[in-house]
């Protein structure tokens, strides 16, 4: 390939890299590498940022098989409305982002099996997505009473977040202070920082936000990409 050919392809690679950068918002220095490095800089960016995401993007191709399974289970629950079938259908709805339908199916599952915390926890995840924080508080309280470390402590962190959203600031503060002593979830730490800010404790909020941002230095690349939404929220708080 001649120099002119490589230059032409380089422009295309730069365009691809810049579009990906705008959509994914990785570390800012990558933009300079793409612009100043030309085609070579774009190739470096693609190797370090785009290709590693291929495995994550491949999960998107599971959408159609999942929806096929949803249709099959929709027919199954008509003939056999067992708790297990409803819970399996709810799990698929949750994965598909259909939170209202998932919540309804979890409720049907719970009606005949109330001893396991799992459907309550997953229903609470739907309720949080739907903004129904009072309902989420009830479900998460049930889960945490069963197992205060459920889902590696994430359930307790979400309960503190839901309590804060329902105006129960004192209970939220007490639970958050307990959870953040051991939690490493960026979600929990950012929620705590946002709660502190809502209480006028800006310096403490910035401190917890900085703790989340400090994790970027040691996380492997694929985890950095997964944590980006929390890093952005933490960065906004740190300012």
N, C-alpha and C positions, 0 to 999 in steps of 0.2 A: 504494500500500500504506500502511495506517495505521500509527501508532506501535506499536499493540498487535501488529499483524501482523509488523512488523519485529522486535519484541522476541521474539516466538515463534520466528521463524526464527533470530534471534541465538542463542538457547539451543541450537538444533539445531546451528548452525555451531560454537559453542563446544564442544559435545560431540564433534563430529567432529574438531575441532582437538586437543582434549585426548587423545582416543584415539590419534590419529596421533603426538602428542608422546610418549606413553608407549611406543609401539611403536618409534619411530625415535630417540628421545633426542637431539634437536638441542641447540643451546646453551640453557642454563637460562633466559636472559632471555625466551625466547619464551613460557614458561609464564605469566610476569607479564603479558606483552602480551595473551595470550588471556584471562586472568582479569580483569584491570583494564580492558581495552579493550572487553569485552563482545563483541557481534556484530561491531563494526568491527575490533576486535583480532583476532578469529578470521578475518575476511576477509583481513586483512593477512598473517596466518600462512599461510593456505591459498595465497595468491598467491606467497609467497616460498619455502615449503617443500613444500607438497603438489603444486601444479601442475607445478613443475620436475621432480618425480619421475615424472610421467606417462610420459615417454619411457622411463625405466628400468623402470617397471612394465609397460609395453607389451611388454617382452621376455618377460614371463611368458606372453603369449599365443602365444609360439612353441613352448611346451611340446608341444602336441598335434601340430603338424606335425613337430617333431623326433621324437616317438615314432612317428609314422607312418613316417618315414624309417628309424628303427631297425628296425621290423618288416620293412620292405622289404629292408634290408641283411642282416638275419638270414637271410632266405631266399636272398639272393644268395650269401652266403659258403658256403652248403651246396653250391651248384653250382660256384662259382668262388672257392675259398679263397685268393685272391691276397693278397699283402702289402698292396697298396693298398686292397683292400676291407676287410680287417681293420683297417687303420689308420683308415679313414674311420668304421667302426663304433665303434672305440675312442674317437675324437674325440666322437662323439655321446653315448656312454655317459658320458664325462668331463663334458660340458656338462650332462648330466642328473643328475649326482651319483651315478652308479652305478659307484663306483670299483673294486670288485672285478672286475666284468665288463670295465671299460675296461682294467684291468691285464692281464687274461687275453688280450684281443684285441691289445694292444700287444706282448705276448710272442710271440704267433703271427706278428705282423707282423715283429718283429725276427728271428725265426728264419730268415727268408729274405733279410733285408736289414739288415746290421749296420753299414753305413758312415755312415749319417745319424744325427746326434745327436738329432734331433727326437723319434722314438718313445721313446728312452731317457729324454729329459727329461720327456715327458708321462707315461711310466710312473712316473717318480720322483714326479711330482705326485700320482698315485694312491696310491703307497706312503706318502707323507707323510700324506695324508688317512686312510689305513688304520692309521697308526702303526707301519708296518714300516720303521723308520729304518735298520737295517743294509742292507736291500735298496736303499733310497733313496740311501745313501752310494755303493754300487757304481755305480748308474746315473748319478748326478750327477758322480762322478769321471770317468766315461767322457766325459760331455758337456763338462766343464770342460777336460779334456785336449785335446779337439778344438777348443774355442773358449772361452777363459777369460772372454770378455765375452758369452757366449751369453745371449740375452734381456736385453740391456742390463745384464748383470752379476747378474741375479736368480738364475741357476743357481748361481753361486759363493756367493751369500748363503744360498741354501737348502742347499748342501753344508755350509757352516759350521754351520748350524742342525742338520742331521742328524748331523754329527760330534759336536756338543755333546750331542745326545740319546742317542748311543751311548757316552758317557763318554770320548770322545777330546778332552778339554778342551784340551790343549796345541795340537793341530792345529787345533781349532776357533778358539781365540784368535788364532792366527797368521793364519788365513784371514780371520776377521772383521775384524781390524785392517787388513788390506789392502783388503777390499771396502768398508768404510764410509768410506774416504777419498774415494771417488767416487760411491757409491750415494746415490740420493735416494728409494729405495723405503722407505716407512714400515714395510712388513713386515720388511725387513732390519734397519732401525734398532731396531725394537721387539724382534726376536729377539735382537739383540746386547745390548740393555739387559737382557733377561731372563737371558741367559747371564751377564752381569756380576753380576747379583744372585745367581745360583746359585753364583757363585764368592766371594761375600761382599764384592764391590766395590760396595757400595750407593751411595756418592756418585757414582761414575762411571755407574752404572745410571740414577740420577735425572737426571744431566746429559744422557745420550742420550735419555731419555724426554722431557725438556723440549725438546730439539731437534725431536722429532716434533710436540709440541704447538705449537711456535712456527710451524709450517707453516700452522696453521689461519687465521692472520691474513692470509695472502696467497693462499690457494687459492680458486678460484671455487666457487660454491655446489654445483655438481653433483659436484665432486671431494671437497668436504668430506663430502657424504653418502656417497660411496663409501669414504672413508677412516675413517668413524666407528668401525668395530670396532678399528682400530689406535689411534685417538685414545683410546678407552676403556681399552685395555690400557696405553697410555703414561701416562694419567692415574693409573691404579692404581699404576704403578711410581713415578711422580713423588711420590706421597704417602709 
